[in-house]
Amino acid sequence: MLQFLSTIPMVVGFVSACFASEVGVREITVAQPDRDLAVTVWYPATAGGKPVLTGDNKIFKGAEAATDAPPLPGRFPLVLLSHGSGGRVEAMSWLATELAKAGFVVAGPNHPGTTSGNSTPAATPKLWQRTGDLSAVIDSMTKDASWNGLLDADRIAIVGFSLGGAAAMEISGARANLEAYASYCDSYGKWDCAWYAGGQGYVNDEPVKVDKVDLRTVDKARFEQSNLDHRIQTAVLVDPGLAQAYDEQSLKEIGIPMHFINLGSAETIPLAVISDRLAKLTPKGTYATVAGATHFSFLPECKEGGAEFLKSVGEIDPICADEGSRPRAELHAEITGLVKGALIRDLKASK
């Protein structure tokens, strides 16, 4: 769980017009009852627009794009992104821009309740809210005249990381078991389970004191309901959360390709996210690991001085010095290749 991001806002930083962008980017709002979504959309573009660095801040390097650049003519598959707990979709810009260059329209919401500056333990297990967000993005973009002419609505994928991977699991047809999840946390006590132990959350960009979450008091019917959206044609799941809690029969019934990626090797991947068993249970599952990576390797590259700044504000997680044995840029290139390859194969997108 990436709760450190709750104190580090992501921004879209403007830069000088020193590069020719192949990627357009826009910020849109998707209205939902009591839950409006801030959504970033990356898309294949021609030259034009205003150059920006998406996801740039004092810790992380941003990715180059151009706001309101003219779209490239054609119809392209839609790829949804779902970020990790306490994160922001802008932190996935390094991946989103590469997918846009490869011929995908990429859209990701910041999930209220589990987003940087707005993240609490009580909101974290409510995955039905996240899947609702993702389905709402599909609804909006396929109906909106600003986007539907650019999309091939018959080719839609989901890419999720960490808690976003759990949301991607569920929107693809997996169902979680509440007692299994609570029992896992009874004995594990790390990662997501440590977050539920309470102490601190974030509301309106401020830390707040929070109580321990008793998972057995979570709405069982909603937690265990099917959140399947039949419009999803393929899924990529990077270190997906709730790995110990999915109903096996629900996994066996998933009809779409499910591409699981764990960051690290067998002896280093945390129990919270290890996915080799999940891949075996899904009929069209594949499994890959990224050697030399850790969970934090999925975050953007850090700027010079980023690690020192984090230390100065009391951050104890290895956000920049992530204990991986390979440079983050090299790991990103490998992850991008795995994700892009799976999507191109399954959606037959043009390279």
C-alpha positions in Angstrom: 0.0 0.0 0.0 1.4 3.3 -1.0 0.2 5.6 1.8 3.3 7.8 1.6 1.8 9.4 -1.5 -0.9 10.9 0.5 1.5 13.7 1.6 3.0 14.3 -1.9 0.7 15.9 -4.4 1.1 15.0 -8.1 0.8 17.8 -10.5 0.9 18.5 -14.3 4.0 20.7 -14.6 4.4 23.0 -17.6 7.7 23.0 -19.3 9.2 24.9 -22.2 8.2 23.8 -25.7 11.4 21.8 -26.4 10.0 18.5 -27.7 7.6 17.3 -30.3 5.0 15.2 -28.5 3.4 12.1 -29.8 1.1 11.9 -26.8 -1.8 14.2 -26.0 -3.2 14.6 -22.5 -6.4 16.0 -21.1 -7.9 16.3 -17.6 -11.6 15.6 -17.5 -14.3 15.1 -14.9 -16.6 12.2 -14.8 -19.6 12.9 -12.6 -21.0 10.3 -10.2 -23.4 10.6 -7.3 -21.4 12.0 -4.4 -18.2 10.9 -6.1 -17.0 13.1 -9.0 -13.9 11.7 -10.6 -10.8 13.5 -11.8 -9.7 11.5 -14.8 -6.5 11.9 -16.8 -6.6 10.8 -20.5 -3.6 10.1 -22.6 -4.1 9.6 -26.4 -2.2 9.2 -29.7 -1.6 12.7 -31.0 -0.1 14.7 -33.7 2.2 17.8 -33.1 0.5 20.6 -31.2 -0.9 21.5 -27.8 1.1 22.8 -24.8 4.0 20.7 -23.6 3.7 19.4 -20.0 5.2 16.9 -17.7 2.5 14.8 -16.2 3.1 13.5 -12.7 6.0 15.8 -12.1 6.7 17.0 -8.5 9.6 17.6 -6.2 10.1 13.8 -5.7 9.3 12.2 -9.1 10.1 12.9 -12.7 7.2 13.6 -15.0 6.5 12.1 -18.4 6.3 14.3 -21.5 3.0 14.9 -23.2 1.0 17.9 -24.6 -2.3 19.2 -23.4 -5.0 19.4 -25.9 -2.8 18.1 -28.8 -4.8 17.2 -31.9 -5.7 13.5 -31.8 -4.2 11.2 -34.4 -6.9 10.1 -36.8 -8.4 6.7 -36.3 -10.1 4.6 -33.7 -8.0 3.1 -30.8 -8.5 0.7 -28.0 -9.3 2.1 -24.5 -7.1 1.1 -21.6 -8.2 1.9 -18.1 -5.6 2.5 -15.4 -6.2 2.0 -11.7 -3.6 3.3 -9.2 -2.5 1.9 -5.9 -3.7 2.7 -2.4 -2.7 6.3 -1.5 -1.4 6.9 -4.9 -2.5 8.9 -8.0 -3.0 8.0 -11.6 -0.5 10.6 -12.6 2.2 8.5 -11.0 1.5 5.9 -13.8 2.3 8.5 -16.5 5.6 6.8 -17.4 3.5 3.8 -18.5 0.5 5.7 -19.9 2.5 7.8 -22.3 4.2 4.7 -23.8 0.9 3.0 -24.3 -0.5 6.1 -26.0 2.5 6.0 -28.3 1.7 2.4 -29.1 -1.8 3.3 -30.2 -4.0 3.2 -27.1 -6.3 5.8 -25.5 -5.4 5.5 -21.8 -7.8 6.8 -19.1 -7.4 6.7 -15.3 -9.4 8.1 -12.4 -8.1 9.2 -9.1 -10.2 7.1 -6.8 -11.7 9.1 -3.9 -11.0 7.7 -0.5 -7.8 5.9 -1.6 -6.0 8.7 -3.5 -3.1 10.9 -2.4 -4.4 13.3 0.3 -7.7 11.6 0.5 -7.0 8.1 1.8 -8.3 6.3 4.8 -8.2 2.7 6.0 -12.0 2.5 6.2 -12.4 3.4 2.5 -9.7 0.9 1.3 -11.6 -2.4 1.3 -14.6 -0.8 -0.6 -13.5 -2.2 -4.0 -17.0 -1.9 -5.3 -16.5 1.9 -5.4 -13.3 1.5 -7.4 -14.9 -0.8 -10.0 -17.8 1.6 -10.1 -15.4 4.4 -10.9 -13.8 2.4 -13.7 -17.2 1.4 -15.3 -18.3 5.1 -15.1 -15.2 6.1 -17.0 -16.1 3.7 -19.8 -19.7 4.9 -19.8 -18.6 8.6 -20.0 -15.9 8.2 -22.7 -18.0 5.9 -25.0 -21.0 8.3 -24.8 -19.1 11.6 -24.9 -18.9 13.0 -28.5 -15.4 14.4 -27.5 -14.1 10.9 -27.2 -16.3 8.2 -28.8 -15.1 9.0 -32.3 -11.5 8.2 -31.1 -12.4 4.9 -29.4 -13.0 1.4 -30.5 -15.5 0.5 -27.8 -15.2 -3.2 -28.6 -11.5 -3.2 -27.5 -11.3 -2.2 -23.8 -8.6 -3.3 -21.3 -7.7 -2.7 -17.7 -4.3 -2.3 -16.1 -4.1 -2.1 -12.3 -1.4 -1.8 -9.8 -1.6 -3.0 -6.1 -5.1 -2.0 -4.9 -5.7 -1.0 -8.5 -4.8 -4.5 -9.4 -7.5 -5.8 -7.0 -10.0 -3.5 -8.7 -8.9 -4.8 -12.1 -9.3 -8.4 -10.8 -12.9 -7.7 -9.7 -14.0 -5.8 -12.8 -12.8 -8.8 -14.7 -15.0 -11.2 -12.7 -13.0 -12.2 -9.6 -14.9 -12.1 -6.3 -13.3 -11.7 -2.9 -14.2 -13.6 0.3 -14.4 -11.3 3.3 -13.7 -14.0 5.9 -10.6 -15.1 4.0 -9.3 -11.6 3.8 -10.0 -10.9 7.5 -8.3 -14.2 8.5 -5.3 -13.4 6.3 -4.9 -10.0 8.1 -5.3 -11.7 11.5 -2.0 -13.6 10.9 -0.1 -11.4 8.4 0.0 -7.9 10.0 2.0 -6.3 7.3 1.3 -4.2 4.2 -2.5 -3.6 3.8 -3.1 -5.3 7.1 -0.8 -2.9 8.9 -2.8 0.0 7.3 -6.1 -1.4 8.6 -4.5 -1.4 12.1 -5.2 2.3 12.2 -3.4 5.3 13.5 -3.4 7.7 10.6 -5.2 8.5 7.4 -5.5 11.5 5.1 -8.4 13.8 4.5 -8.2 17.1 2.5 -4.4 16.7 2.3 -4.1 16.6 6.0 -3.2 13.7 8.3 -6.0 12.6 10.6 -6.2 10.1 13.5 -8.2 7.0 12.5 -9.4 3.9 14.4 -8.5 0.3 13.6 -10.7 -1.2 10.8 -12.3 -4.5 11.8 -12.6 -6.1 8.4 -15.4 -8.3 9.6 -17.6 -5.2 9.9 -17.2 -4.3 6.2 -20.4 -4.7 4.2 -20.1 -8.4 3.4 -22.7 -8.4 0.5 -20.9 -5.6 -1.3 -17.5 -6.9 -0.6 -18.3 -10.3 -2.0 -20.6 -9.1 -4.9 -19.7 -9.6 -8.6 -18.3 -6.3 -10.1 -17.9 -7.8 -13.5 -18.0 -5.4 -16.5 -18.4 -7.5 -19.6 -16.9 -4.7 -21.7 -13.4 -5.5 -20.4 -11.6 -7.7 -22.9 -8.3 -8.2 -21.2 -6.5 -7.4 -17.9 -3.0 -6.7 -16.7 -2.5 -7.0 -13.0 0.7 -5.8 -11.4 1.2 -6.9 -7.8 -2.5 -7.1 -7.3 -3.9 -6.7 -3.8 -6.1 -9.1 -1.9 -4.1 -12.0 -3.5 -5.0 -14.3 -0.6 -8.8 -13.6 -0.6 -10.2 -14.4 -4.0 -12.9 -17.1 -4.4 -11.3 -19.8 -6.4 -14.4 -20.7 -8.4 -14.8 -17.1 -9.5 -11.3 -17.2 -10.9 -12.0 -20.4 -12.8 -14.9 -18.7 -14.4 -13.1 -15.6 -15.8 -13.3 -15.8 -19.6 -10.8 -13.1 -20.6 -7.0 -13.1 -20.6 -5.5 -12.2 -17.2 -1.8 -11.2 -17.3 -0.2 -11.2 -13.8 3.1 -9.5 -13.2 4.9 -9.6 -9.9 7.7 -7.2 -9.1 10.6 -9.2 -7.8 11.5 -12.9 -7.5 9.8 -15.8 -5.7 11.7 -15.2 -2.4 11.1 -11.4 -2.3 7.5 -11.0 -3.5 5.2 -10.2 -0.5 2.4 -12.6 0.4 0.0 -9.7 0.0 0.4 -9.6 -3.8 2.0 -12.9 -4.9 0.0 -14.0 -7.9 1.4 -17.2 -9.5 -1.5 -19.3 -8.0 -4.1 -16.8 -9.3 -2.6 -17.1 -12.8 -2.9 -20.9 -12.7 -6.6 -20.7 -11.6 -7.7 -18.3 -14.3 -8.3 -20.2 -17.6 -6.4 -17.7 -19.7 -3.9 -16.6 -17.1 -0.2 -15.8 -17.7 2.4 -15.1 -15.1 5.7 -13.1 -15.3 8.1 -11.7 -12.7 10.4 -8.7 -13.1 13.7 -9.7 -11.5 15.5 -7.1 -9.5 12.4 -5.1 -8.8 10.4 -4.3 -5.7 6.8 -3.1 -5.2 8.1 0.5 -5.2 9.8 0.0 -8.6 6.4 0.7 -10.2 6.6 4.3 -9.0 8.1 7.0 -11.3 11.8 7.6 -11.4 13.0 9.9 -8.5 14.7 13.2 -9.0 18.1 14.0 -7.6 17.6 14.9 -4.0 14.2 13.1 -3.8 15.4 10.5 -1.3 16.9 13.2 1.0 13.7 15.2 0.9 11.6 12.1 1.9 14.0 11.4 4.7 13.6 15.1 5.9 9.8 14.7 6.2 10.0 11.5 8.1 9.2 9.0 5.3 10.5 5.6 6.3 9.6 3.5 3.2 12.3 3.1 0.5 10.5 5.2 -2.1 13.5 6.3 -4.0 16.2 3.9 -2.8 13.7 1.0 -3.4 16.2 -1.8 -2.7 15.9 -3.1 -6.2 19.0 -4.3 -7.9 18.4 -2.6 -11.3 17.8 1.0 -12.2 14.2 2.0 -12.1 14.3 3.2 -15.7 15.4 -0.2 -16.8 12.7 -1.9 -14.8 10.1 0.4 -16.3 11.2 -0.5 -19.8 10.7 -4.2 -19.0 7.3 -3.7 -17.3 6.2 -1.5 -20.3 7.2 -4.2 -22.7 5.2 -6.8 -20.8 2.1 -4.7 -20.5 2.2 -3.4 -24.1 2.9 -6.8 -25.5 -0.1 -8.3 -23.7 -2.4 -5.5 -24.8 -1.3 -5.6 -28.4 -1.7 -9.4 -28.6 -5.2 -9.4 -27.0 -6.6 -6.3 -28.6 -4.8 -6.5 -31.9 -3.7 -2.8 -31.7 -1.4 -1.4 -34.2 2.2 -0.8 -33.0 
